[in-house]
Amino acid sequence: MPWVLRLAYGGIFLLLAAITLGVGYITLIDWRDRRRRNEAERQARRSKRR
């Protein structure tokens, strides 16, 4: 029976790690895209002033 518990805990750990990495990846991509959008908006405002 202990090997079943070890297998279950290992699976739970891997799922938790995968979800954590996925959320981190999505957060990173969103941050990068938001930065690009803000920069593009700044460039558009600068070009309208001229």
mmCIF entry with sequence, helices, sheets and N, C-alpha, C, O atoms, coordinates in Angstrom:
data_MODEL
# 
_entry.id   MODEL 
# 
_entity.id                         1 
_entity.type                       polymer 
_entity.pdbx_number_of_molecules   1 
# 
_entity_poly.entity_id                      1 
_entity_poly.type                           'polypeptide(L)' 
_entity_poly.nstd_linkage                   no 
_entity_poly.nstd_monomer                   no 
_entity_poly.pdbx_seq_one_letter_code       MPWVLRLAYGGIFLLLAAITLGVGYITLIDWRDRRRRNEAERQARRSKRR 
_entity_poly.pdbx_seq_one_letter_code_can   MPWVLRLAYGGIFLLLAAITLGVGYITLIDWRDRRRRNEAERQARRSKRR 
_entity_poly.pdbx_strand_id                 A 
# 
loop_
_entity_poly_seq.entity_id 
_entity_poly_seq.num 
_entity_poly_seq.mon_id 
_entity_poly_seq.hetero 
1 1  MET n 
1 2  PRO n 
1 3  TRP n 
1 4  VAL n 
1 5  LEU n 
1 6  ARG n 
1 7  LEU n 
1 8  ALA n 
1 9  TYR n 
1 10 GLY n 
1 11 GLY n 
1 12 ILE n 
1 13 PHE n 
1 14 LEU n 
1 15 LEU n 
1 16 LEU n 
1 17 ALA n 
1 18 ALA n 
1 19 ILE n 
1 20 THR n 
1 21 LEU n 
1 22 GLY n 
1 23 VAL n 
1 24 GLY n 
1 25 TYR n 
1 26 ILE n 
1 27 THR n 
1 28 LEU n 
1 29 ILE n 
1 30 ASP n 
1 31 TRP n 
1 32 ARG n 
1 33 ASP n 
1 34 ARG n 
1 35 ARG n 
1 36 ARG n 
1 37 ARG n 
1 38 ASN n 
1 39 GLU n 
1 40 ALA n 
1 41 GLU n 
1 42 ARG n 
1 43 GLN n 
1 44 ALA n 
1 45 ARG n 
1 46 ARG n 
1 47 SER n 
1 48 LYS n 
1 49 ARG n 
1 50 ARG n 
# 
_struct_asym.id          A 
_struct_asym.entity_id   1 
# 
_struct_conf.conf_type_id            HELX_P 
_struct_conf.id                      HELX_P1 
_struct_conf.pdbx_PDB_helix_id       AA1 
_struct_conf.beg_label_comp_id       PRO 
_struct_conf.beg_label_asym_id       A 
_struct_conf.beg_label_seq_id        2 
_struct_conf.pdbx_beg_PDB_ins_code   ? 
_struct_conf.end_label_comp_id       ARG 
_struct_conf.end_label_asym_id       A 
_struct_conf.end_label_seq_id        49 
_struct_conf.pdbx_end_PDB_ins_code   ? 
_struct_conf.beg_auth_comp_id        PRO 
_struct_conf.beg_auth_asym_id        A 
_struct_conf.beg_auth_seq_id         2 
_struct_conf.end_auth_comp_id        ARG 
_struct_conf.end_auth_asym_id        A 
_struct_conf.end_auth_seq_id         49 
_struct_conf.pdbx_PDB_helix_class    1 
_struct_conf.details                 ? 
_struct_conf.pdbx_PDB_helix_length   48 
# 
_struct_conf_type.id          HELX_P 
_struct_conf_type.criteria    ? 
_struct_conf_type.reference   ? 
# 
loop_
_atom_site.group_PDB 
_atom_site.id 
_atom_site.type_symbol 
_atom_site.label_atom_id 
_atom_site.label_alt_id 
_atom_site.label_comp_id 
_atom_site.label_asym_id 
_atom_site.label_entity_id 
_atom_site.label_seq_id 
_atom_site.pdbx_PDB_ins_code 
_atom_site.Cartn_x 
_atom_site.Cartn_y 
_atom_site.Cartn_z 
_atom_site.occupancy 
_atom_site.B_iso_or_equiv 
_atom_site.pdbx_formal_charge 
_atom_site.auth_seq_id 
_atom_site.auth_comp_id 
_atom_site.auth_asym_id 
_atom_site.auth_atom_id 
_atom_site.pdbx_PDB_model_num 
ATOM 1   N N  . MET A 1 1  ? 0.802  -1.210 0.000   1.00 0.00 ? 1  MET A N  1 
ATOM 2   C CA . MET A 1 1  ? 0.000  0.000  0.000   1.00 0.00 ? 1  MET A CA 1 
ATOM 3   C C  . MET A 1 1  ? 0.844  1.274  0.000   1.00 0.00 ? 1  MET A C  1 
ATOM 4   O O  . MET A 1 1  ? 0.434  2.245  -0.635  1.00 0.00 ? 1  MET A O  1 
ATOM 5   N N  . PRO A 1 2  ? 1.992  1.332  0.668   1.00 0.00 ? 2  PRO A N  1 
ATOM 6   C CA . PRO A 1 2  ? 2.778  2.571  0.657   1.00 0.00 ? 2  PRO A CA 1 
ATOM 7   C C  . PRO A 1 2  ? 3.204  3.017  -0.751  1.00 0.00 ? 2  PRO A C  1 
ATOM 8   O O  . PRO A 1 2  ? 3.290  4.217  -1.010  1.00 0.00 ? 2  PRO A O  1 
ATOM 9   N N  . TRP A 1 3  ? 3.473  2.071  -1.663  1.00 0.00 ? 3  TRP A N  1 
ATOM 10  C CA . TRP A 1 3  ? 3.895  2.469  -3.006  1.00 0.00 ? 3  TRP A CA 1 
ATOM 11  C C  . TRP A 1 3  ? 2.767  3.180  -3.741  1.00 0.00 ? 3  TRP A C  1 
ATOM 12  O O  . TRP A 1 3  ? 3.028  4.045  -4.578  1.00 0.00 ? 3  TRP A O  1 
ATOM 13  N N  . VAL A 1 4  ? 1.516  2.829  -3.444  1.00 0.00 ? 4  VAL A N  1 
ATOM 14  C CA . VAL A 1 4  ? 0.376  3.503  -4.064  1.00 0.00 ? 4  VAL A CA 1 
ATOM 15  C C  . VAL A 1 4  ? 0.309  4.956  -3.583  1.00 0.00 ? 4  VAL A C  1 
ATOM 16  O O  . VAL A 1 4  ? 0.056  5.875  -4.361  1.00 0.00 ? 4  VAL A O  1 
ATOM 17  N N  . LEU A 1 5  ? 0.542  5.136  -2.286  1.00 0.00 ? 5  LEU A N  1 
ATOM 18  C CA . LEU A 1 5  ? 0.537  6.490  -1.749  1.00 0.00 ? 5  LEU A CA 1 
ATOM 19  C C  . LEU A 1 5  ? 1.670  7.321  -2.332  1.00 0.00 ? 5  LEU A C  1 
ATOM 20  O O  . LEU A 1 5  ? 1.483  8.490  -2.669  1.00 0.00 ? 5  LEU A O  1 
ATOM 21  N N  . ARG A 1 6  ? 2.847  6.711  -2.447  1.00 0.00 ? 6  ARG A N  1 
ATOM 22  C CA . ARG A 1 6  ? 3.980  7.431  -3.037  1.00 0.00 ? 6  ARG A CA 1 
ATOM 23  C C  . ARG A 1 6  ? 3.681  7.820  -4.475  1.00 0.00 ? 6  ARG A C  1 
ATOM 24  O O  . ARG A 1 6  ? 4.012  8.924  -4.908  1.00 0.00 ? 6  ARG A O  1 
ATOM 25  N N  . LEU A 1 7  ? 3.058  6.916  -5.213  1.00 0.00 ? 7  LEU A N  1 
ATOM 26  C CA . LEU A 1 7  ? 2.697  7.197  -6.600  1.00 0.00 ? 7  LEU A CA 1 
ATOM 27  C C  . LEU A 1 7  ? 1.664  8.328  -6.671  1.00 0.00 ? 7  LEU A C  1 
ATOM 28  O O  . LEU A 1 7  ? 1.759  9.212  -7.522  1.00 0.00 ? 7  LEU A O  1 
ATOM 29  N N  . ALA A 1 8  ? 0.685  8.290  -5.775  1.00 0.00 ? 8  ALA A N  1 
ATOM 30  C CA . ALA A 1 8  ? -0.345 9.337  -5.758  1.00 0.00 ? 8  ALA A CA 1 
ATOM 31  C C  . ALA A 1 8  ? 0.267  10.689 -5.395  1.00 0.00 ? 8  ALA A C  1 
ATOM 32  O O  . ALA A 1 8  ? -0.017 11.695 -6.045  1.00 0.00 ? 8  ALA A O  1 
ATOM 33  N N  . TYR A 1 9  ? 1.106  10.712 -4.359  1.00 0.00 ? 9  TYR A N  1 
ATOM 34  C CA . TYR A 1 9  ? 1.745  11.976 -3.976  1.00 0.00 ? 9  TYR A CA 1 
ATOM 35  C C  . TYR A 1 9  ? 2.661  12.490 -5.090  1.00 0.00 ? 9  TYR A C  1 
ATOM 36  O O  . TYR A 1 9  ? 2.730  13.696 -5.329  1.00 0.00 ? 9  TYR A O  1 
ATOM 37  N N  . GLY A 1 10 ? 3.346  11.601 -5.754  1.00 0.00 ? 10 GLY A N  1 
ATOM 38  C CA . GLY A 1 10 ? 4.195  12.011 -6.875  1.00 0.00 ? 10 GLY A CA 1 
ATOM 39  C C  . GLY A 1 10 ? 3.378  12.619 -7.999  1.00 0.00 ? 10 GLY A C  1 
ATOM 40  O O  . GLY A 1 10 ? 3.768  13.627 -8.586  1.00 0.00 ? 10 GLY A O  1 
ATOM 41  N N  . GLY A 1 11 ? 2.235  11.998 -8.298  1.00 0.00 ? 11 GLY A N  1 
ATOM 42  C CA . GLY A 1 11 ? 1.355  12.528 -9.341  1.00 0.00 ? 11 GLY A CA 1 
ATOM 43  C C  . GLY A 1 11 ? 0.800  13.887 -8.957  1.00 0.00 ? 11 GLY A C  1 
ATOM 44  O O  . GLY A 1 11 ? 0.740  14.798 -9.783  1.00 0.00 ? 11 GLY A O  1 
ATOM 45  N N  . ILE A 1 12 ? 0.397  14.021 -7.705  1.00 0.00 ? 12 ILE A N  1 
ATOM 46  C CA . ILE A 1 12 ? -0.118 15.309 -7.230  1.00 0.00 ? 12 ILE A CA 1 
ATOM 47  C C  . ILE A 1 12 ? 0.957  16.378 -7.331  1.00 0.00 ? 12 ILE A C  1 
ATOM 48  O O  . ILE A 1 12 ? 0.685  17.501 -7.755  1.00 0.00 ? 12 ILE A O  1 
ATOM 49  N N  . PHE A 1 13 ? 2.164  16.035 -6.947  1.00 0.00 ? 13 PHE A N  1 
ATOM 50  C CA . PHE A 1 13 ? 3.270  16.997 -7.025  1.00 0.00 ? 13 PHE A CA 1 
ATOM 51  C C  . PHE A 1 13 ? 3.531  17.421 -8.464  1.00 0.00 ? 13 PHE A C  1 
ATOM 52  O O  . PHE A 1 13 ? 3.731  18.605 -8.737  1.00 0.00 ? 13 PHE A O  1 
ATOM 53  N N  . LEU A 1 14 ? 3.529  16.455 -9.394  1.00 0.00 ? 14 LEU A N  1 
ATOM 54  C CA . LEU A 1 14 ? 3.770  16.793 -10.795 1.00 0.00 ? 14 LEU A CA 1 
ATOM 55  C C  . LEU A 1 14 ? 2.660  17.674 -11.360 1.00 0.00 ? 14 LEU A C  1 
ATOM 56  O O  . LEU A 1 14 ? 2.933  18.607 -12.115 1.00 0.00 ? 14 LEU A O  1 
ATOM 57  N N  . LEU A 1 15 ? 1.419  17.385 -11.003 1.00 0.00 ? 15 LEU A N  1 
ATOM 58  C CA . LEU A 1 15 ? 0.314  18.233 -11.464 1.00 0.00 ? 15 LEU A CA 1 
ATOM 59  C C  . LEU A 1 15 ? 0.436  19.652 -10.914 1.00 0.00 ? 15 LEU A C  1 
ATOM 60  O O  . LEU A 1 15 ? 0.243  20.626 -11.642 1.00 0.00 ? 15 LEU A O  1 
ATOM 61  N N  . LEU A 1 16 ? 0.752  19.758 -9.649  1.00 0.00 ? 16 LEU A N  1 
ATOM 62  C CA . LEU A 1 16 ? 0.908  21.078 -9.033  1.00 0.00 ? 16 LEU A CA 1 
ATOM 63  C C  . LEU A 1 16 ? 2.056  21.856 -9.681  1.00 0.00 ? 16 LEU A C  1 
ATOM 64  O O  . LEU A 1 16 ? 1.937  23.055 -9.932  1.00 0.00 ? 16 LEU A O  1 
ATOM 65  N N  . ALA A 1 17 ? 3.153  21.171 -9.946  1.00 0.00 ? 17 ALA A N  1 
ATOM 66  C CA . ALA A 1 17 ? 4.291  21.824 -10.595 1.00 0.00 ? 17 ALA A CA 1 
ATOM 67  C C  . ALA A 1 17 ? 3.919  22.275 -12.011 1.00 0.00 ? 17 ALA A C  1 
ATOM 68  O O  . ALA A 1 17 ? 4.280  23.376 -12.427 1.00 0.00 ? 17 ALA A O  1 
ATOM 69  N N  . ALA A 1 18 ? 3.196  21.424 -12.753 1.00 0.00 ? 18 ALA A N  1 
ATOM 70  C CA . ALA A 1 18 ? 2.799  21.780 -14.119 1.00 0.00 ? 18 ALA A CA 1 
ATOM 71  C C  . ALA A 1 18 ? 1.860  22.979 -14.121 1.00 0.00 ? 18 ALA A C  1 
ATOM 72  O O  . ALA A 1 18 ? 1.998  23.872 -14.957 1.00 0.00 ? 18 ALA A O  1 
ATOM 73  N N  . ILE A 1 19 ? 0.909  23.008 -13.197 1.00 0.00 ? 19 ILE A N  1 
ATOM 74  C CA . ILE A 1 19 ? -0.028 24.132 -13.122 1.00 0.00 ? 19 ILE A CA 1 
ATOM 75  C C  . ILE A 1 19 ? 0.702  25.407 -12.744 1.00 0.00 ? 19 ILE A C  1 
ATOM 76  O O  . ILE A 1 19 ? 0.435  26.466 -13.311 1.00 0.00 ? 19 ILE A O  1 
ATOM 77  N N  . THR A 1 20 ? 1.626  25.316 -11.788 1.00 0.00 ? 20 THR A N  1 
ATOM 78  C CA . THR A 1 20 ? 2.388  26.490 -11.362 1.00 0.00 ? 20 THR A CA 1 
ATOM 79  C C  . THR A 1 20 ? 3.226  27.040 -12.514 1.00 0.00 ? 20 THR A C  1 
ATOM 80  O O  . THR A 1 20 ? 3.262  28.251 -12.735 1.00 0.00 ? 20 THR A O  1 
ATOM 81  N N  . LEU A 1 21 ? 3.892  26.164 -13.239 1.00 0.00 ? 21 LEU A N  1 
ATOM 82  C CA . LEU A 1 21 ? 4.695  26.610 -14.382 1.00 0.00 ? 21 LEU A CA 1 
ATOM 83  C C  . LEU A 1 21 ? 3.811  27.208 -15.472 1.00 0.00 ? 21 LEU A C  1 
ATOM 84  O O  . LEU A 1 21 ? 4.193  28.189 -16.109 1.00 0.00 ? 21 LEU A O  1 
ATOM 85  N N  . GLY A 1 22 ? 2.640  26.626 -15.691 1.00 0.00 ? 22 GLY A N  1 
ATOM 86  C CA . GLY A 1 22 ? 1.715  27.152 -16.695 1.00 0.00 ? 22 GLY A CA 1 
ATOM 87  C C  . GLY A 1 22 ? 1.238  28.547 -16.347 1.00 0.00 ? 22 GLY A C  1 
ATOM 88  O O  . GLY A 1 22 ? 1.206  29.426 -17.208 1.00 0.00 ? 22 GLY A O  1 
ATOM 89  N N  . VAL A 1 23 ? 0.869  28.759 -15.100 1.00 0.00 ? 23 VAL A N  1 
ATOM 90  C CA . VAL A 1 23 ? 0.420  30.091 -14.663 1.00 0.00 ? 23 VAL A CA 1 
ATOM 91  C C  . VAL A 1 23 ? 1.562  31.090 -14.785 1.00 0.00 ? 23 VAL A C  1 
ATOM 92  O O  . VAL A 1 23 ? 1.349  32.222 -15.217 1.00 0.00 ? 23 VAL A O  1 
ATOM 93  N N  . GLY A 1 24 ? 2.764  30.687 -14.410 1.00 0.00 ? 24 GLY A N  1 
ATOM 94  C CA . GLY A 1 24 ? 3.920  31.573 -14.550 1.00 0.00 ? 24 GLY A CA 1 
ATOM 95  C C  . GLY A 1 24 ? 4.187  31.940 -15.995 1.00 0.00 ? 24 GLY A C  1 
ATOM 96  O O  . GLY A 1 24 ? 4.506  33.089 -16.299 1.00 0.00 ? 24 GLY A O  1 
ATOM 97  N N  . TYR A 1 25 ? 4.056  30.964 -16.895 1.00 0.00 ? 25 TYR A N  1 
ATOM 98  C CA . TYR A 1 25 ? 4.275  31.214 -18.321 1.00 0.00 ? 25 TYR A CA 1 
ATOM 99  C C  . TYR A 1 25 ? 3.227  32.191 -18.865 1.00 0.00 ? 25 TYR A C  1 
ATOM 100 O O  . TYR A 1 25 ? 3.564  33.133 -19.582 1.00 0.00 ? 25 TYR A O  1 
ATOM 101 N N  . ILE A 1 26 ? 1.971  31.962 -18.522 1.00 0.00 ? 26 ILE A N  1 
ATOM 102 C CA . ILE A 1 26 ? 0.902  32.848 -18.999 1.00 0.00 ? 26 ILE A CA 1 
ATOM 103 C C  . ILE A 1 26 ? 1.101  34.262 -18.458 1.00 0.00 ? 26 ILE A C  1 
ATOM 104 O O  . ILE A 1 26 ? 0.883  35.238 -19.177 1.00 0.00 ? 26 ILE A O  1 
ATOM 105 N N  . THR A 1 27 ? 1.509  34.376 -17.209 1.00 0.00 ? 27 THR A N  1 
ATOM 106 C CA . THR A 1 27 ? 1.754  35.690 -16.612 1.00 0.00 ? 27 THR A CA 1 
ATOM 107 C C  . THR A 1 27 ? 2.887  36.402 -17.331 1.00 0.00 ? 27 THR A C  1 
ATOM 108 O O  . THR A 1 27 ? 2.789  37.597 -17.611 1.00 0.00 ? 27 THR A O  1 
ATOM 109 N N  . LEU A 1 28 ? 3.961  35.684 -17.633 1.00 0.00 ? 28 LEU A N  1 
ATOM 110 C CA . LEU A 1 28 ? 5.103  36.265 -18.336 1.00 0.00 ? 28 LEU A CA 1 
ATOM 111 C C  . LEU A 1 28 ? 4.707  36.751 -19.727 1.00 0.00 ? 28 LEU A C  1 
ATOM 112 O O  . LEU A 1 28 ? 5.075  37.855 -20.127 1.00 0.00 ? 28 LEU A O  1 
ATOM 113 N N  . ILE A 1 29 ? 3.960  35.932 -20.463 1.00 0.00 ? 29 ILE A N  1 
ATOM 114 C CA . ILE A 1 29 ? 3.551  36.306 -21.812 1.00 0.00 ? 29 ILE A CA 1 
ATOM 115 C C  . ILE A 1 29 ? 2.622  37.516 -21.776 1.00 0.00 ? 29 ILE A C  1 
ATOM 116 O O  . ILE A 1 29 ? 2.741  38.417 -22.605 1.00 0.00 ? 29 ILE A O  1 
ATOM 117 N N  . ASP A 1 30 ? 1.698  37.536 -20.816 1.00 0.00 ? 30 ASP A N  1 
ATOM 118 C CA . ASP A 1 30 ? 0.780  38.673 -20.689 1.00 0.00 ? 30 ASP A CA 1 
ATOM 119 C C  . ASP A 1 30 ? 1.542  39.954 -20.368 1.00 0.00 ? 30 ASP A C  1 
ATOM 120 O O  . ASP A 1 30 ? 1.244  41.008 -20.929 1.00 0.00 ? 30 ASP A O  1 
ATOM 121 N N  . TRP A 1 31 ? 2.516  39.873 -19.475 1.00 0.00 ? 31 TRP A N  1 
ATOM 122 C CA . TRP A 1 31 ? 3.326  41.041 -19.108 1.00 0.00 ? 31 TRP A CA 1 
ATOM 123 C C  . TRP A 1 31 ? 4.088  41.569 -20.329 1.00 0.00 ? 31 TRP A C  1 
ATOM 124 O O  . TRP A 1 31 ? 4.144  42.776 -20.562 1.00 0.00 ? 31 TRP A O  1 
ATOM 125 N N  . ARG A 1 32 ? 4.671  40.648 -21.102 1.00 0.00 ? 32 ARG A N  1 
ATOM 126 C CA . ARG A 1 32 ? 5.439  41.047 -22.286 1.00 0.00 ? 32 ARG A CA 1 
ATOM 127 C C  . ARG A 1 32 ? 4.535  41.707 -23.331 1.00 0.00 ? 32 ARG A C  1 
ATOM 128 O O  . ARG A 1 32 ? 4.896  42.725 -23.922 1.00 0.00 ? 32 ARG A O  1 
ATOM 129 N N  . ASP A 1 33 ? 3.358  41.115 -23.552 1.00 0.00 ? 33 ASP A N  1 
ATOM 130 C CA . ASP A 1 33 ? 2.434  41.686 -24.534 1.00 0.00 ? 33 ASP A CA 1 
ATOM 131 C C  . ASP A 1 33 ? 1.912  43.046 -24.089 1.00 0.00 ? 33 ASP A C  1 
ATOM 132 O O  . ASP A 1 33 ? 1.781  43.957 -24.906 1.00 0.00 ? 33 ASP A O  1 
ATOM 133 N N  . ARG A 1 34 ? 1.614  43.189 -22.806 1.00 0.00 ? 34 ARG A N  1 
ATOM 134 C CA . ARG A 1 34 ? 1.133  44.473 -22.289 1.00 0.00 ? 34 ARG A CA 1 
ATOM 135 C C  . ARG A 1 34 ? 2.190  45.544 -22.471 1.00 0.00 ? 34 ARG A C  1 
ATOM 136 O O  . ARG A 1 34 ? 1.874  46.681 -22.822 1.00 0.00 ? 34 ARG A O  1 
ATOM 137 N N  . ARG A 1 35 ? 3.449  45.186 -22.231 1.00 0.00 ? 35 ARG A N  1 
ATOM 138 C CA . ARG A 1 35 ? 4.544  46.139 -22.408 1.00 0.00 ? 35 ARG A CA 1 
ATOM 139 C C  . ARG A 1 35 ? 4.655  46.577 -23.862 1.00 0.00 ? 35 ARG A C  1 
ATOM 140 O O  . ARG A 1 35 ? 4.868  47.756 -24.146 1.00 0.00 ? 35 ARG A O  1 
ATOM 141 N N  . ARG A 1 36 ? 4.510  45.617 -24.788 1.00 0.00 ? 36 ARG A N  1 
ATOM 142 C CA . ARG A 1 36 ? 4.566  45.958 -26.214 1.00 0.00 ? 36 ARG A CA 1 
ATOM 143 C C  . ARG A 1 36 ? 3.412  46.864 -26.624 1.00 0.00 ? 36 ARG A C  1 
ATOM 144 O O  . ARG A 1 36 ? 3.604  47.831 -27.360 1.00 0.00 ? 36 ARG A O  1 
ATOM 145 N N  . ARG A 1 37 ? 2.204  46.543 -26.139 1.00 0.00 ? 37 ARG A N  1 
ATOM 146 C CA . ARG A 1 37 ? 1.036  47.380 -26.467 1.00 0.00 ? 37 ARG A CA 1 
ATOM 147 C C  . ARG A 1 37 ? 1.219  48.791 -25.959 1.00 0.00 ? 37 ARG A C  1 
ATOM 148 O O  . ARG A 1 37 ? 0.939  49.750 -26.678 1.00 0.00 ? 37 ARG A O  1 
ATOM 149 N N  . ASN A 1 38 ? 1.687  48.933 -24.725 1.00 0.00 ? 38 ASN A N  1 
ATOM 150 C CA . ASN A 1 38 ? 1.902  50.269 -24.161 1.00 0.00 ? 38 ASN A CA 1 
ATOM 151 C C  . ASN A 1 38 ? 2.938  51.040 -24.962 1.00 0.00 ? 38 ASN A C  1 
ATOM 152 O O  . ASN A 1 38 ? 2.786  52.240 -25.187 1.00 0.00 ? 38 ASN A O  1 
ATOM 153 N N  . GLU A 1 39 ? 3.976  50.363 -25.387 1.00 0.00 ? 39 GLU A N  1 
ATOM 154 C CA . GLU A 1 39 ? 5.012  51.027 -26.181 1.00 0.00 ? 39 GLU A CA 1 
ATOM 155 C C  . GLU A 1 39 ? 4.444  51.459 -27.531 1.00 0.00 ? 39 GLU A C  1 
ATOM 156 O O  . GLU A 1 39 ? 4.752  52.554 -28.003 1.00 0.00 ? 39 GLU A O  1 
ATOM 157 N N  . ALA A 1 40 ? 3.634  50.631 -28.151 1.00 0.00 ? 40 ALA A N  1 
ATOM 158 C CA . ALA A 1 40 ? 3.025  50.986 -29.440 1.00 0.00 ? 40 ALA A CA 1 
ATOM 159 C C  . ALA A 1 40 ? 2.089  52.183 -29.271 1.00 0.00 ? 40 ALA A C  1 
ATOM 160 O O  . ALA A 1 40 ? 2.052  53.068 -30.127 1.00 0.00 ? 40 ALA A O  1 
ATOM 161 N N  . GLU A 1 41 ? 1.333  52.214 -28.171 1.00 0.00 ? 41 GLU A N  1 
ATOM 162 C CA . GLU A 1 41 ? 0.452  53.361 -27.925 1.00 0.00 ? 41 GLU A CA 1 
ATOM 163 C C  . GLU A 1 41 ? 1.263  54.631 -27.712 1.00 0.00 ? 41 GLU A C  1 
ATOM 164 O O  . GLU A 1 41 ? 0.872  55.695 -28.192 1.00 0.00 ? 41 GLU A O  1 
ATOM 165 N N  . ARG A 1 42 ? 2.367  54.544 -27.012 1.00 0.00 ? 42 ARG A N  1 
ATOM 166 C CA . ARG A 1 42 ? 3.226  55.711 -26.813 1.00 0.00 ? 42 ARG A CA 1 
ATOM 167 C C  . ARG A 1 42 ? 3.769  56.222 -28.143 1.00 0.00 ? 42 ARG A C  1 
ATOM 168 O O  . ARG A 1 42 ? 3.803  57.427 -28.389 1.00 0.00 ? 42 ARG A O  1 
ATOM 169 N N  . GLN A 1 43 ? 4.188  55.301 -28.987 1.00 0.00 ? 43 GLN A N  1 
ATOM 170 C CA . GLN A 1 43 ? 4.712  55.688 -30.306 1.00 0.00 ? 43 GLN A CA 1 
ATOM 171 C C  . GLN A 1 43 ? 3.624  56.366 -31.136 1.00 0.00 ? 43 GLN A C  1 
ATOM 172 O O  . GLN A 1 43 ? 3.885  57.351 -31.827 1.00 0.00 ? 43 GLN A O  1 
ATOM 173 N N  . ALA A 1 44 ? 2.395  55.830 -31.064 1.00 0.00 ? 44 ALA A N  1 
ATOM 174 C CA . ALA A 1 44 ? 1.295  56.422 -31.834 1.00 0.00 ? 44 ALA A CA 1 
ATOM 175 C C  . ALA A 1 44 ? 0.979  57.824 -31.330 1.00 0.00 ? 44 ALA A C  1 
ATOM 176 O O  . ALA A 1 44 ? 0.705  58.720 -32.128 1.00 0.00 ? 44 ALA A O  1 
ATOM 177 N N  . ARG A 1 45 ? 1.014  58.021 -30.023 1.00 0.00 ? 45 ARG A N  1 
ATOM 178 C CA . ARG A 1 45 ? 0.756  59.364 -29.464 1.00 0.00 ? 45 ARG A CA 1 
ATOM 179 C C  . ARG A 1 45 ? 1.839  60.339 -29.875 1.00 0.00 ? 45 ARG A C  1 
ATOM 180 O O  . ARG A 1 45 ? 1.554  61.493 -30.197 1.00 0.00 ? 45 ARG A O  1 
ATOM 181 N N  . ARG A 1 46 ? 3.086  59.880 -29.865 1.00 0.00 ? 46 ARG A N  1 
ATOM 182 C CA . ARG A 1 46 ? 4.192  60.766 -30.281 1.00 0.00 ? 46 ARG A CA 1 
ATOM 183 C C  . ARG A 1 46 ? 4.049  61.177 -31.725 1.00 0.00 ? 46 ARG A C  1 
ATOM 184 O O  . ARG A 1 46 ? 4.273  62.340 -32.062 1.00 0.00 ? 46 ARG A O  1 
ATOM 185 N N  . SER A 1 47 ? 3.675  60.233 -32.597 1.00 0.00 ? 47 SER A N  1 
ATOM 186 C CA . SER A 1 47 ? 3.584  60.564 -34.020 1.00 0.00 ? 47 SER A CA 1 
ATOM 187 C C  . SER A 1 47 ? 2.392  61.477 -34.305 1.00 0.00 ? 47 SER A C  1 
ATOM 188 O O  . SER A 1 47 ? 2.425  62.233 -35.276 1.00 0.00 ? 47 SER A O  1 
ATOM 189 N N  . LYS A 1 48 ? 1.331  61.424 -33.477 1.00 0.00 ? 48 LYS A N  1 
ATOM 190 C CA . LYS A 1 48 ? 0.170  62.314 -33.671 1.00 0.00 ? 48 LYS A CA 1 
ATOM 191 C C  . LYS A 1 48 ? 0.529  63.749 -33.301 1.00 0.00 ? 48 LYS A C  1 
ATOM 192 O O  . LYS A 1 48 ? -0.001 64.691 -33.889 1.00 0.00 ? 48 LYS A O  1 
ATOM 193 N N  . ARG A 1 49 ? 1.416  63.919 -32.338 1.00 0.00 ? 49 ARG A N  1 
ATOM 194 C CA . ARG A 1 49 ? 1.801  65.266 -31.887 1.00 0.00 ? 49 ARG A CA 1 
ATOM 195 C C  . ARG A 1 49 ? 2.539  66.034 -32.976 1.00 0.00 ? 49 ARG A C  1 
ATOM 196 O O  . ARG A 1 49 ? 2.430  67.257 -33.069 1.00 0.00 ? 49 ARG A O  1 
ATOM 197 N N  . ARG A 1 50 ? 3.268  65.327 -33.774 1.00 0.00 ? 50 ARG A N  1 
ATOM 198 C CA . ARG A 1 50 ? 4.118  65.978 -34.800 1.00 0.00 ? 50 ARG A CA 1 
ATOM 199 C C  . ARG A 1 50 ? 3.338  66.466 -35.967 1.00 0.00 ? 50 ARG A C  1 
ATOM 200 O O  . ARG A 1 50 ? 3.910  67.029 -36.900 1.00 0.00 ? 50 ARG A O  1 
# 
